[in-house]
Amino acid sequence: MVTEKDIEQAVAVLRAGGLVAFPTETVYGLGADASSPAAVRKIFKAKGRPATHPVIVHLADAVQLANWAREIPEGARRLARKFWPGPLTVILKRAPGVSDVVTGGQDTVALRVPSHPVAQQLLARFGGGIAAPSANRHGRVSATTAGHVRREFGTAVDCVLDGGEARIGIESAIVDLSRDVPILLRPGWITPAQIEAALGTALAAPLADAPRAPGTLAAHYAPRTPLALMEGDLALELAASLARQGRRVAVLALAARRPLLEGLEWVAAPRDAAGYAHALYASLRRLDDAGCDMIIAEQPPQAPEWAAINDRLARAAAGSSAPDDT
């Protein structure tokens, strides 16, 4: 349990320019004082993150939007009223003084108000914005527990606040509101239909000149073990075939029945979208640690409530065989 003393220590670390890992309802974030370019650069160094890749600034409440955005359109106010605190990030035109380090050199800034009580306590006590991408090496599987963070970074992070397992388990939806038409840049647990209902208008597909946004590279969220994403029957047939050849295979399955074969590491994922999302990254980390030659993930349903999960799995499959600096 996080105590008042833990929060005070984390705030002191942030004010001294250090790094604090903290829980949000989506995943754990690796945070630094967003007003300090030197502090934010430490995030990039720890993660191995490209300097052109922007980070999300976390705020205590929507009132602080004016400190970070020079224009706050009505759409942003509507989304904030409906979904904040919560798993939604908005991209707005940045205010004067917002560092290029935070924005990746762009004229826009990504902003969000998380709902996790520990994040809320930290942000309220700190009083400013905390720049915080997910607390994992760049392009790799996100962290959903404090243990994941500690194993990944060790002493490179000055303070880790343990708020238990992240409730949702996948990153926030990202909506670009910096131009005339709202654009969904990354799906999340809040669905496009819910966002459109709150906005009162349709979301557009990303354009070639859309702002760069966190977690939108083609290869991302990836284990180091090569991962293949396949339809159910094909996935199980391939896993069985490889296992019979003496290969070690890990399977992230929706099927409850496990084949009786040697060399098969098996995780039966929850069959509901909420349960699957909550367990996804912990499952991938477990399978990645199993020392197998390949991870085979059974393709989830192509339904709206599974859209963000399918997005993460597709990017994980694209990035699992890529070098660490993808």
Buried (B, 14 or more C-beta within 10 A) or exposed (E): EBEEEBBEBBBBBBBEBBBBBBBBBBBBBBBBBBBBBEBBBBBBEBBEBBEEBBBBBBBBEBEBBEBBBBEBBEBBBBBBEBBBBBBBBBBBBBBEEBBBBBBBEBEBBBBBBBBBEBBBBBBEBBEBBBBBBBBBBBBBBBBBBBBBBBEBBEEEBBBBBBBEBBBBBBBBBBBBBBBEEBBBBBBBBBBBEBBBEBBEEEBBEBEEEBBBBBBBBEBBBBBBBBBBBBEEEEBBBBBBEBBEEEBBBBBBBBBEEBBEBEBBBBBBBBEEBBEBBBBBBBBBBBBBBBEBBBBBBBBBEEEEBBBBBBBBBBBBBBBBBBEEEB
